[in-house]
Amino acid sequence: MASTAIDARPTWRKIIEFPLVAMILATLVFVVTGVAAMFVAKLFNDPTGGEQIVWKLIYAALLIVVYKLVIARLGEIKRDDLRGGGAVRDLSVGLGVGAGIMVVIAAIAAVLNVYSIIGPGDTINLFPEIIAMGVFPAISEEILFRGILFRWFEELGGSWFALALTSAFFGLAHLYNPGATPLTSFFIAVEAGLLLGAAYMLTRSLWLTMGLHAAWNLTQGEVLDVSVSGFSVDGLVTAQVAGPPLLSGGQFGFEGSILGLIFATGVGLWFLVRAIRKGEVMRPWWVRRRIAREAVAVEQAA
């Protein structure tokens, strides 16, 4: 117990391993990886503009490698949230739950005459849209928001601090999307921020949150033909969304509707309750330090 309270690390190491400093370093690594991927993608001189898809593929692949080799090893508490063990299970659960959420929301919207399928869709842009709307945002946004920001905000201020702050940031990150409003960004912060943050708290697995994120986007867009965070895509069906924006989400998509808010938030609360019962709520950094010092004092007094 004494080794927990007595910190023998040199000063320079205490500084670079402090949660906020480690988070800044990890974010810089994240950005530099994107720039490096951009230079590599430029080698593929595609007049059709396909280098954007190439960049996203390279960036996503590099991010996983860089996370494993660099980001996971930063900070005082080393942690790899892209562990090989259980990866297939966590990813599969995430894909299933994410798809299920969107199917249920679409079914309720159909009952309310907000959503209807009017014909078959097409698969002309299926592969690039799977990369652009599913694979890339799932990997890049989950490594950034949960693998970096949530991890070190939690290490600094505790789980509740991290959940609140990353949810707010996640909502703000969608504020300038096409069709976005302050209300849709608030909905994203609550429903998706809570869902993804609580799922991460429960499992400490980015595979689960990546699966949730990818299936959420792909089912909403590529399957149901509904805009994804304001971006129009071609679905496997041709659908019509009508009715008041509060029910339909308008141009932003189901995630900007009260239906998405209620159902996705409900699933997020379920994850959160399970995380609490499992004991996955971390105390703030200063509280953990104080408890460790008090434990050592009691031990020494005995």
C-alpha positions as CSV (number, residue, x, y, z in Angstrom):
1,M,0.0,0.0,0.0
2,A,2.9,2.4,0.7
3,S,4.0,2.2,-2.9
4,T,0.6,3.6,-4.0
5,A,1.0,6.8,-1.8
6,I,4.8,7.3,-2.1
7,D,5.5,8.5,-5.6
8,A,9.2,8.0,-6.4
9,R,8.9,9.1,-10.1
10,P,11.2,11.9,-11.2
11,T,9.5,15.3,-11.7
12,W,9.6,15.3,-15.5
13,R,7.8,12.0,-15.5
14,K,5.2,13.2,-13.1
15,I,4.5,16.1,-15.4
16,I,4.2,14.2,-18.7
17,E,2.1,11.5,-17.0
18,F,-0.3,13.9,-15.3
19,P,-3.8,13.3,-16.8
20,L,-4.2,16.6,-18.6
21,V,-0.7,16.6,-20.0
22,A,-1.0,12.9,-21.2
23,M,-4.4,13.8,-22.8
24,I,-2.8,16.7,-24.7
25,L,0.1,14.5,-25.9
26,A,-2.3,11.8,-27.0
27,T,-4.4,14.4,-28.9
28,L,-1.3,15.7,-30.7
29,V,-0.4,12.1,-31.7
30,F,-4.0,11.7,-33.0
31,V,-3.7,14.9,-35.1
32,V,-0.2,14.1,-36.4
33,T,-1.4,10.6,-37.5
34,G,-4.1,12.3,-39.5
35,V,-1.6,14.6,-41.2
36,A,0.7,11.7,-42.0
37,A,-2.2,9.7,-43.5
38,M,-3.1,12.7,-45.6
39,F,0.4,12.8,-47.1
40,V,0.3,9.1,-47.9
41,A,-3.1,9.4,-49.4
42,K,-1.9,12.1,-51.8
43,L,0.3,9.5,-53.4
44,F,-2.9,8.0,-54.8
45,N,-3.7,10.6,-57.4
46,D,-7.3,9.8,-58.1
47,P,-9.0,12.3,-60.3
48,T,-12.4,11.1,-59.1
49,G,-11.7,12.3,-55.6
50,G,-11.3,8.8,-54.2
51,E,-8.2,9.9,-52.2
52,Q,-10.6,11.1,-49.5
53,I,-11.7,7.5,-49.0
54,V,-8.1,6.3,-49.2
55,W,-7.1,8.9,-46.6
56,K,-9.9,7.7,-44.3
57,L,-8.9,4.1,-44.7
58,I,-5.2,4.9,-44.0
59,Y,-6.0,7.2,-41.1
60,A,-8.3,4.6,-39.5
61,A,-5.7,1.8,-39.8
62,L,-2.9,4.0,-38.6
63,L,-5.0,5.2,-35.6
64,I,-5.4,1.6,-34.4
65,V,-1.7,0.9,-34.7
66,V,-0.7,4.3,-33.1
67,Y,-3.2,3.8,-30.3
68,K,-1.7,0.3,-29.5
69,L,1.9,1.4,-29.7
70,V,1.8,5.0,-28.3
71,I,-1.5,6.2,-26.8
72,A,-2.2,3.2,-24.7
73,R,1.3,3.6,-23.1
74,L,0.9,7.3,-22.2
75,G,-0.1,8.5,-18.7
76,E,0.5,7.2,-15.2
77,I,-2.1,4.4,-15.7
78,K,-1.2,2.4,-18.8
79,R,-4.3,1.0,-20.4
80,D,-5.1,-0.7,-23.7
81,D,-8.8,-0.4,-24.5
82,L,-8.3,-2.2,-27.8
83,R,-7.4,-5.5,-26.3
84,G,-7.4,-8.6,-28.5
85,G,-9.2,-10.7,-26.0
86,G,-12.9,-10.3,-26.3
87,A,-12.6,-8.0,-29.3
88,V,-14.9,-10.0,-31.6
89,R,-17.5,-10.4,-28.9
90,D,-17.5,-6.7,-27.9
91,L,-17.6,-5.6,-31.5
92,S,-20.4,-8.0,-32.4
93,V,-22.5,-6.8,-29.4
94,G,-21.9,-3.2,-30.3
95,L,-23.0,-3.8,-33.9
96,G,-26.1,-5.7,-32.8
97,V,-27.1,-3.1,-30.2
98,G,-26.4,-0.1,-32.5
99,A,-28.4,-1.6,-35.3
100,G,-31.2,-2.6,-33.0
101,I,-31.5,0.9,-31.6
102,M,-32.0,2.4,-35.1
103,V,-34.4,-0.3,-36.2
104,V,-36.6,0.2,-33.2
105,I,-36.6,4.0,-33.7
106,A,-37.5,3.5,-37.4
107,A,-40.3,1.1,-36.4
108,I,-41.8,3.6,-34.0
109,A,-41.4,6.4,-36.5
110,A,-43.3,4.3,-39.1
111,V,-46.2,3.7,-36.6
112,L,-46.4,7.5,-36.1
113,N,-46.4,8.0,-40.0
114,V,-43.1,9.8,-39.7
115,Y,-41.1,7.2,-41.7
116,S,-42.1,5.1,-44.7
117,I,-40.3,3.0,-47.3
118,I,-41.4,3.9,-50.8
119,G,-39.2,1.7,-52.9
120,P,-35.8,0.0,-53.4
121,G,-32.6,1.8,-53.0
122,D,-29.2,1.3,-54.6
123,T,-25.7,0.2,-53.8
124,I,-23.8,2.3,-56.2
125,N,-21.9,4.2,-53.4
126,L,-22.2,1.4,-50.8
127,F,-18.5,0.8,-50.2
128,P,-17.3,4.4,-50.0
129,E,-20.2,5.3,-47.8
130,I,-19.5,2.3,-45.5
131,I,-16.0,3.7,-45.0
132,A,-17.0,7.4,-44.8
133,M,-20.1,7.0,-42.6
134,G,-19.4,3.8,-40.7
135,V,-15.8,2.6,-40.3
136,F,-14.0,5.9,-40.2
137,P,-16.1,7.9,-37.7
138,A,-16.4,4.8,-35.5
139,I,-12.7,4.4,-35.2
140,S,-11.5,8.0,-35.3
141,E,-14.3,9.5,-33.0
142,E,-14.2,6.7,-30.5
143,I,-10.4,6.8,-30.1
144,L,-10.6,10.5,-29.7
145,F,-13.7,10.9,-27.5
146,R,-13.5,7.7,-25.4
147,G,-10.0,6.4,-25.9
148,I,-8.3,9.8,-25.2
149,L,-10.7,12.4,-23.8
150,F,-12.9,10.2,-21.6
151,R,-9.9,8.2,-20.3
152,W,-7.9,11.1,-19.0
153,F,-10.8,13.3,-17.9
154,E,-11.9,10.3,-15.9
155,E,-8.5,9.8,-14.5
156,L,-8.4,13.5,-13.5
157,G,-11.9,14.3,-12.3
158,G,-13.7,10.9,-12.0
159,S,-16.2,9.1,-14.1
160,W,-19.1,11.6,-13.8
161,F,-16.9,14.5,-14.8
162,A,-15.6,12.6,-17.8
163,L,-19.1,11.4,-18.8
164,A,-20.5,15.0,-18.6
165,L,-17.6,16.7,-20.4
166,T,-17.2,14.2,-23.3
167,S,-20.9,14.1,-23.9
168,A,-21.0,17.9,-24.1
169,F,-18.0,17.9,-26.5
170,F,-19.5,15.2,-28.6
171,G,-22.7,17.3,-29.0
172,L,-20.7,20.4,-29.8
173,A,-18.7,18.5,-32.4
174,H,-22.0,18.0,-34.4
175,L,-23.2,21.5,-34.0
176,Y,-22.1,22.7,-37.4
177,N,-23.2,19.6,-39.4
178,P,-25.8,20.2,-42.1
179,G,-29.2,20.7,-40.7
180,A,-27.9,20.9,-37.1
181,T,-29.4,23.1,-34.5
182,P,-28.6,23.7,-30.8
183,L,-31.4,21.2,-30.0
184,T,-30.1,18.4,-32.2
185,S,-26.6,18.9,-30.7
186,F,-28.1,18.7,-27.2
187,F,-29.9,15.5,-28.2
188,I,-26.6,14.0,-29.5
189,A,-24.8,15.0,-26.3
190,V,-27.4,13.3,-24.2
191,E,-28.3,10.2,-26.2
192,A,-25.0,9.3,-27.9
193,G,-22.7,10.8,-25.3
194,L,-24.4,8.8,-22.6
195,L,-24.8,5.7,-24.6
196,L,-21.2,5.5,-25.8
197,G,-19.7,6.8,-22.6
198,A,-21.6,4.4,-20.4
199,A,-20.8,1.5,-22.7
200,Y,-17.2,2.4,-22.4
201,M,-17.4,2.6,-18.6
202,L,-19.0,-0.8,-18.4
203,T,-16.5,-2.7,-20.5
204,R,-13.5,-0.4,-20.9
205,S,-13.5,-1.6,-24.5
206,L,-13.4,0.6,-27.5
207,W,-14.4,-2.3,-29.6
208,L,-17.9,-2.1,-28.1
209,T,-18.3,1.6,-28.7
210,M,-16.9,1.4,-32.2
211,G,-19.5,-1.3,-33.0
212,L,-22.3,0.8,-31.5
213,H,-21.1,3.9,-33.4
214,A,-20.6,2.1,-36.8
215,A,-24.0,0.2,-36.6
216,W,-25.8,3.4,-35.5
217,N,-24.6,5.3,-38.6
218,L,-24.8,2.5,-41.1
219,T,-28.2,1.2,-40.1
220,Q,-29.7,4.7,-40.1
221,G,-28.1,5.7,-43.4
222,E,-27.1,2.8,-45.6
223,V,-30.0,0.6,-44.6
224,L,-32.9,2.9,-43.7
225,D,-32.0,5.8,-46.0
226,V,-32.2,8.4,-43.3
227,S,-29.7,11.3,-43.0
228,V,-26.8,10.6,-40.7
229,S,-26.0,13.6,-38.5
230,G,-27.2,15.8,-41.4
231,F,-25.4,14.0,-44.2
232,S,-27.5,12.4,-46.9
233,V,-26.7,8.9,-48.0
234,D,-28.1,6.3,-50.4
235,G,-29.9,3.5,-48.5
236,L,-30.7,-0.1,-49.5
237,V,-34.3,1.2,-49.6
238,T,-35.7,4.5,-50.6
239,A,-37.5,6.1,-47.7
240,Q,-39.5,9.2,-47.0
241,V,-39.2,11.1,-43.7
242,A,-42.0,13.5,-42.9
243,G,-43.7,15.2,-40.0
244,P,-42.5,17.6,-37.4
245,P,-38.7,17.8,-36.9
246,L,-39.1,17.0,-33.3
247,L,-40.4,13.5,-34.3
248,S,-38.5,13.0,-37.5
249,G,-35.2,14.8,-36.8
250,G,-35.7,16.7,-40.0
251,Q,-32.6,17.0,-42.2
252,F,-30.4,15.9,-39.3
253,G,-31.8,12.3,-39.0
254,F,-33.4,10.2,-36.3
255,E,-30.7,11.1,-33.8
256,G,-32.0,14.7,-33.8
257,S,-35.5,13.5,-32.9
258,I,-37.3,13.0,-29.6
259,L,-37.6,9.3,-30.5
260,G,-33.8,9.0,-30.7
261,L,-33.4,10.9,-27.5
262,I,-35.8,8.7,-25.5
263,F,-34.8,5.3,-26.8
264,A,-31.0,5.7,-27.1
265,T,-30.8,7.5,-23.8
266,G,-32.8,4.6,-22.3
267,V,-30.2,2.1,-23.5
268,G,-27.4,4.3,-22.3
269,L,-29.0,4.5,-18.8
270,W,-29.1,0.7,-18.8
271,F,-25.4,0.5,-19.6
272,L,-24.7,3.1,-16.9
273,V,-26.6,1.2,-14.2
274,R,-24.7,-1.9,-15.1
275,A,-21.4,0.0,-14.9
276,I,-22.3,1.4,-11.5
277,R,-23.3,-2.1,-10.2
278,K,-20.0,-3.5,-11.6
279,G,-18.0,-0.9,-9.6
280,E,-16.7,0.9,-12.7
281,V,-17.1,4.4,-11.3
282,M,-13.8,6.0,-10.8
283,R,-13.2,8.7,-8.1
284,P,-11.4,11.9,-8.9
285,W,-7.6,11.9,-8.9
286,W,-7.3,14.0,-5.7
287,V,-9.7,11.7,-3.8
288,R,-7.8,8.6,-4.9
289,R,-4.6,10.2,-3.7
290,R,-6.1,11.2,-0.3
291,I,-7.5,7.7,0.3
292,A,-4.2,6.1,-0.5
293,R,-2.3,8.5,1.9
294,E,-4.9,7.8,4.7
295,A,-4.5,4.1,4.2
296,V,-0.8,4.3,4.5
297,A,-1.1,6.4,7.6
298,V,-3.4,3.9,9.2
299,E,-1.1,1.1,8.3
300,Q,2.0,2.9,9.7
301,A,0.1,3.8,12.9
302,A,-0.8,0.1,13.4
